[in-house]
Amino acid sequence: MKKYLFYIVLIGLFSCSSSKTIVKRPITFNEERKVLTLEYLQNRYGLEQDSPEIDPKMIVLHWTVIPTFEKSFAAFDPVSLPNWRPDIKNVSGLNVSSQFMIDRDGTIYQLLPETTMARHVIGLNHCAIGVENVGGTDDLPLTKAQLKSNIWLVRYLKDKYDIDYLIGHYEYTLFENHPLWLEQDEGYRTKKTDPGTAFMNDVRKAVKDLNFKKLPTNHN
Ligand SMILES: [Zn+2]
């Protein structure tokens, strides 16, 4: 009996001590990126702000397709989009990025402050924290370690902010008629499949108790 109790205590300790560390690995956020971010908020969403802050209401999970952390980081680090020409009007030169990136071994890297805007999801960047997962192709499916870290990070963020929605990037167009949707150009959409329905189902199952809101269904 004593031995049995000991194991229960041990299991309890392990499940409670699933504390993870977030490794800070900031991408370049200089004056130019700040200006491009403020322009993005203004031009795409009609939001005039002095600082590139967001009000987190949503977490968006992604995959990078790029096979390694270093290469994924290198894709997000430059301030402006590769091949961007500043003379093309209305197309933002701000490079894509995300606040978090999770490596294949589950290491959680933080690339930007949680409340600094990253360009990772059309229409919703002003309220969405982006979590990228390294990999995601058929050859390199997302790992169990990544799944665990996503679940941990979702809980961590939900505890910290007033977050209503958890979505996979492929679900973003469901918000087109939602008050949070601010993209002004109806022609500006890209089709997404990341991070896959199976991965989203697994994360959702594990965080069911957090009671995120149901996704809008008024998509047409
Ligand atoms: Zn994505």
Residues whose N, C-alpha, C, O or C-beta is under 5 A from the ligand:
A	BS01	ZN	H62 W63 H120 H169 D194
